[in-house]
Each structure stands twice: as C-alpha cells, then as structure tokens.
Amino acid sequence: MSIFALPSSKSFPGANSGCSFSLAVNAWVFFRISGGLFNPAVTLGLFLCGAISWYRSIILCIVQFAAAIAAAGISQLVVPGGINARTKLGSTCSLAQGFFIEMFCTSLLMFAIYMLAGEKHKATFIAPVGIGLALFLAELFATGLTGGSLNPARTLGMLSPASPTLYTCGQLLTYISTRP
C-alpha cells in the first residue's frame, strides 16, 4: 500500500509532510533554473501579476505539464505495484465542494508564493520553507476530501478519471481571484 493512497492520507499526515518537504527542497534546488516553479497555476498567477513574461510563462507551463506526465509514467514503472496519487473526490465530498476546496487551497498556496517569493526582500532566500508549510496546511485539509491536487500538472500527470476539469476550473478561478 502506498503512502499516497487516499484513505491512509486522512489518518497519516506523513504523505502530506513528504509532499511539502519535497516541494520546499526542490524549490530551493531549482530556484536558479526555473524560479522553483512546478505548478502551472502559480506560473499563470505570476504572469497575471506581471512577475514573469508571457513568453517565459508559456514555456514553463509546457515544460511543467510534460514533466508531470513523464514523472508519473516513470514513477509507475519504478515503484513496485505503481503509485496511487490520483486526485479524486472523497466519498463525502460533492463536486461543488471539491471545486471550492481546490480553489481555496490553491489560493492559499499561491498567496504564500506571492508574498514570500514574488515580493523580493531580505528573507526571500528562505521562502521555500514558508511555501512548503503552506502546501502542508493545504494538503492536510484537502487530501482526504479531493486528493489535494493544488496543481493542474499533477492532476494531468496522473490522469485521474474523476473529472480532471474540476481541479483545472477551480484553479482557473484561483488565478482570477488572486490577481492584484
């Protein structure tokens, strides 16, 4: 059984902390290459607020989606028994609830990124810690309810049969609602 399985994530916060710490470390490692951007939702949001150019945002989004698909495929081959990280609604969550949960949790993550990394200041170098903690809080809440995608590339990479448009539309509203 995978630690990413939906039922175990409700009672075992290790899956959430693993995702959060991996984001924090990878954001630090890849900051000088791509700005630590792995999420097309964040990329589009940074474009809309003028932090990155349209050209860079298009290239980053294409690379983010391609990398998510490649990573999911490689993970399925490498991990014995495959991985269970698909984003799907929990049994107690309606479609509308899932939509708004994803929207608000993605907004939390994007707000943390804007305030900690988008606005340059003396503490920007430790921004990945705060971003990882924001992801941890959002995942802790959303994982048992929606699978806690917070990232359209992650949803597409795992190609969940449970309405991937739900997450994409929820995150699209996030872009609009967090635009300054």
C-alpha positions in Angstrom: 0.0 0.0 0.0 1.3 3.4 -1.0 1.6 6.3 1.5 -0.1 8.4 -1.2 -3.3 6.3 -1.1 -6.3 8.5 -0.3 -7.7 6.6 2.7 -4.3 6.4 4.5 -3.7 10.1 4.0 -6.5 11.1 6.3 -5.0 9.3 9.2 -1.3 9.5 8.3 0.0 13.1 7.8 3.3 11.7 6.6 2.1 11.8 3.0 1.3 15.5 3.3 4.6 16.3 5.0 6.5 14.3 2.4 5.0 16.3 -0.4 5.5 19.6 1.4 9.2 18.9 2.2 9.9 17.7 -1.3 8.4 20.9 -2.7 10.5 23.0 -0.3 13.7 21.2 -1.1 13.1 21.2 -4.9 12.1 24.8 -4.9 15.4 25.6 -3.3 17.3 23.4 -5.6 15.7 24.6 -8.9 15.3 28.2 -7.9 18.2 29.4 -10.1 16.9 27.3 -13.1 13.1 27.9 -13.3 12.5 30.0 -10.2 11.3 26.9 -8.5 8.0 26.9 -10.4 6.4 23.4 -10.8 2.8 24.5 -10.8 1.1 26.0 -13.9 -1.4 27.6 -11.6 1.4 29.5 -9.9 3.0 30.3 -13.3 -0.1 31.8 -14.7 -0.7 33.7 -11.5 2.8 35.2 -11.6 2.3 36.1 -15.3 -1.1 37.8 -14.5 0.6 40.0 -11.8 3.5 40.9 -14.0 6.2 38.9 -12.2 7.1 36.9 -15.3 6.8 37.5 -19.1 4.2 35.8 -21.3 7.0 34.0 -23.2 8.5 32.5 -20.1 5.1 31.5 -18.7 4.2 29.6 -21.9 7.5 27.8 -21.9 7.2 27.0 -18.2 3.6 25.7 -18.5 4.5 23.4 -21.4 7.5 22.0 -19.5 5.5 21.6 -16.3 2.8 19.6 -17.9 5.3 17.5 -19.9 7.4 16.9 -16.8 4.3 15.8 -14.7 3.3 13.3 -17.4 6.9 11.9 -17.6 7.3 11.8 -13.8 4.0 9.9 -13.4 5.0 7.4 -16.1 8.4 6.8 -14.7 7.0 6.5 -11.1 4.5 3.9 -12.3 7.4 1.9 -13.8 9.9 2.2 -11.0 7.7 1.8 -7.9 6.7 -1.8 -7.3 2.9 -2.0 -7.7 2.7 1.5 -9.1 1.7 4.7 -7.2 -1.7 5.8 -6.1 -1.5 9.6 -6.2 -4.6 10.2 -8.3 -6.7 13.2 -7.4 -10.3 12.1 -6.9 -13.2 13.2 -4.7 -13.6 11.6 -1.4 -16.8 9.7 -0.7 -18.2 12.5 1.5 -17.4 15.4 -0.9 -19.7 16.7 -3.6 -18.5 18.1 -6.9 -19.2 21.7 -5.9 -17.4 21.2 -2.6 -14.4 19.7 -4.3 -14.3 22.6 -6.7 -14.2 25.2 -4.0 -11.8 23.2 -1.7 -9.3 23.0 -4.6 -9.8 26.7 -5.4 -9.3 27.9 -1.8 -6.4 25.6 -1.1 -4.7 26.6 -4.3 -5.3 30.2 -3.4 -3.5 29.7 0.0 -0.5 28.2 -1.8 -0.4 30.9 -4.4 -0.8 33.7 -1.8 2.2 32.2 0.2 4.3 32.1 -3.0 3.4 35.7 -4.0 4.2 37.1 -0.5 7.3 35.0 0.2 9.0 34.7 -3.2 7.2 37.1 -5.5 8.0 40.2 -3.4 11.8 40.4 -3.0 13.1 41.1 0.5 15.9 40.0 2.8 14.1 36.8 3.7 13.4 35.6 0.2 16.1 33.0 0.4 14.1 31.1 3.0 10.8 31.4 1.1 10.7 27.7 0.2 10.2 26.9 3.9 7.1 29.0 4.2 5.8 27.7 0.8 6.4 24.1 1.9 4.5 24.9 5.2 1.6 26.5 3.2 1.4 23.4 1.0 1.5 21.2 4.1 -1.5 23.0 5.6 -3.5 23.0 2.3 -2.7 19.3 1.7 -3.5 18.4 5.3 -7.0 19.8 4.8 -7.7 18.8 1.1 -6.1 15.4 0.7 -8.9 13.3 2.2 -11.6 15.4 0.5 -10.3 16.0 -3.0 -6.9 14.2 -3.3 -5.3 17.6 -2.7 -4.0 18.3 -6.2 -3.5 22.1 -6.0 -1.6 21.7 -9.3 -3.2 21.1 -12.7 0.0 19.4 -13.9 -0.1 16.9 -11.1 -3.7 16.1 -12.0 -3.0 15.7 -15.7 0.2 13.7 -15.0 -1.8 11.1 -13.1 -4.7 11.5 -15.5 -7.5 10.9 -12.9 -10.7 9.6 -14.4 -12.6 11.5 -11.7 -13.2 14.8 -13.6 -9.8 16.5 -14.0 -11.7 19.5 -15.2 -13.0 20.1 -11.7 -9.5 20.9 -10.5 -8.5 22.8 -13.5 -11.6 25.0 -13.3 -11.2 25.5 -9.6 -7.6 26.6 -10.2 -8.6 28.9 -13.0 -10.9 30.7 -10.6 -8.0 30.9 -8.3 -5.9 32.8 -10.9 -8.7 35.2 -11.4 -9.4 35.8 -7.7 -5.8 36.2 -6.7 -5.0 38.7 -9.5 -3.9 42.0 -8.0 
